Amino acid sequence: MDTPAYPFRGLGLDTSRNYYPVADILRTLDAMSWVKASIFQLCRCDH
């Protein structure tokens, strides 16, 4: 049986150090829904 090792799948984008156009972020969210990713972390400021 093919099951993931963890109960969640996710992706993080660091927009404080890299610029991502809004269209790219929306396309990334669409792709995450295709693979049923459940976590999205957006880092907006550099600490």
C-alpha positions in Angstrom: 0.0 0.0 0.0 1.3 3.4 -1.0 0.9 5.8 2.0 2.8 9.0 3.0 5.2 8.8 5.9 3.5 11.8 7.5 -0.2 12.7 7.9 0.4 16.1 6.2 2.1 17.4 3.1 3.1 21.0 2.8 5.2 23.8 1.3 6.7 27.0 2.6 7.5 30.2 0.7 9.9 32.8 2.1 8.8 36.1 0.5 11.0 38.2 2.8 14.1 37.0 1.0 12.7 36.2 -2.4 10.2 38.0 -4.6 7.3 35.9 -5.9 4.7 37.5 -8.2 1.1 37.0 -7.1 0.4 34.8 -10.2 3.2 32.5 -9.1 1.9 32.1 -5.6 -1.6 31.4 -6.9 -0.2 28.8 -9.4 1.7 27.2 -6.5 -1.5 27.0 -4.4 -3.3 25.4 -7.3 -0.5 22.8 -7.7 -0.7 22.1 -4.0 -4.4 21.3 -4.3 -3.7 18.9 -7.2 -1.3 16.8 -4.9 -3.6 17.3 -1.9 -1.1 19.3 0.2 -2.6 20.4 3.4 -0.1 22.9 4.9 1.0 26.3 3.4 3.4 28.5 5.3 4.1 32.0 4.0 7.0 33.8 5.7 6.4 37.5 5.1 9.1 39.2 7.3 12.7 38.6 8.1 13.3 38.3 11.9 
